[in-house]
């Protein structure tokens, strides 16, 4: 294994680990905040479901990984392609760890796309960006916002209407089990979405080191890559992420069990549809907009819009911020190496 390949693979594993560490907690945040699951139980469940989601969904449908692997082109002389790709991964780790430190649930999916785009442009200019695949990212932003918020609002309203005459204690028992299921579904689909994205990057690493060939528009992802990426994400999730859980599940909206269930189911439906159609969406973006919709369904004032503003700013800044870091690091690393 060459030094450049070793460094790039180590960075890919680092990015996957950080994703499991900082992004996966979003999937279980509401179940912890409503006390349906204890933090250690929720994290253990997320480890298992993230692993299964990344493995199972990729085995049956790898369109998200294909989109990520085709979103940019790293074409350069010598080892420039490998250096530029490594720069993008370095930028993603820096951005994600900084967001975790400040407790801001920034999207690692957006950071991944921004990092790849910034470093590819440092190598090949605007021509290195695949506009058609980038269009799917824009679609994903719109879909996750509309379906997340709208779904959370509609499902909450339906539940309030359906259970208007049901005993409160009995309803809470139903939603306790329902929210545990919803949290498991969210963790599974986080693995399905984000696991595939990073598998796509892993395959790019092997491709630019001459170890694999493209099959049509994408890669035939080996089982060992699926397992390696899934296990790494699971280990990252086991580290926890109570800062993110607190920001998403506790600070933004004070949730009851039926509201937590509504948010989880809404976000899970959105992620499932996006995964089936190969649209890369952010688990964080989808889950938080669903929580906003749930809160707004009760009353607009129940949402802490100060927290929402911080999250939106993080999303808005991720593309230019992480992209610029990747661009600059790629230029520096290519000059050095």
C-alpha positions, 0 to 999 in steps of 0.5 A: 500500500502506497503512502498516499493510498494509506493516508486517503483510506485513513481519512475516509475511515476518519470521516465515516467514524466522525459521521457515526459520532456526530451525525448518527445521534440525530436519529435517536435524539427525540427518543432520548428527549422524551425518555422512551429510551435511555441514552446508552440503550438508544446509542446501542440500538443506533449502532446496530441499526446504522450497521444494518442500514448501511449494509442491507440498503447498499446490497439492494440499492446503491444509487446514493453511492453512485450519485456521490461517486459521480458528483465530481471528477478528480482528473490530474497528473501524477498523484494530484487526484489522490491529494485533492481527494484527501484534501476534501476528506481532511476538510470534512473532518475539520468542519464536522469536529468543529460543529460537534464541539459547538453542539451544532448539528451541521450536516455531514452529507452537505459537508461531504458534497461541499468538500468533494466539490471544493477540492475537485474545483481546485484541481480542475475548475468548474468543469470538474463538477457534474451539474446533473448529479449536483442537481440531485443535491438541490432536489434533496435539499428541497425534498427533505425540507418540504417532506420533513416539515410538512410530514411532521406537521400533517402526521401530528395533526392526524394523531391529535385528531385520531386520538382526541378521545383516547385515554392519555395514559393508554395513548402514551403506551402506544407512542412509547412503542411507536417511538422506539420503532421510529428511532430504530427506523431512523437509525437504519435509514441514516445508515442507508443514506450516509453509509452509502455516501461514504462507500461512494467516496471509498470507491473513489479512493480505490479508483484513483489508486487504480485498484478498481474499475467503474462499471457503467456509471458507478462501481460494483461495491464489494461486500468487504467495503460495505462491512468495513464502512458499516462497522466503522460508522457503528463504532463512531456511533458508540462514542455517543453524541449527547451534545447533538442529542441535546440540541436536536431533541431537547433544546429546539422543541420540548416534545411529548411522545406522540410528537417524537413519534411524528417526527421520527416517522416523517423523517424516516419516510422522507429518507426511505423515499430518497434512498430508493430514488438515489437522492442524497439527503441530509439525515440532520436536515430531514430530522430537524425540519420534521421536528420543526413541523411537529412543533409548529403543528401545536403552536408556532411559539413552541419552537425555539426559533433561536436554535432553529436560526443557529441550525439554518446558519450552519446549513447555509455556511456548510457548503461555502465554508467546507468547500472553501477549506477543501479548495485551499487545502487541496491547493496547499497539499498539491503544492507540497506533494 
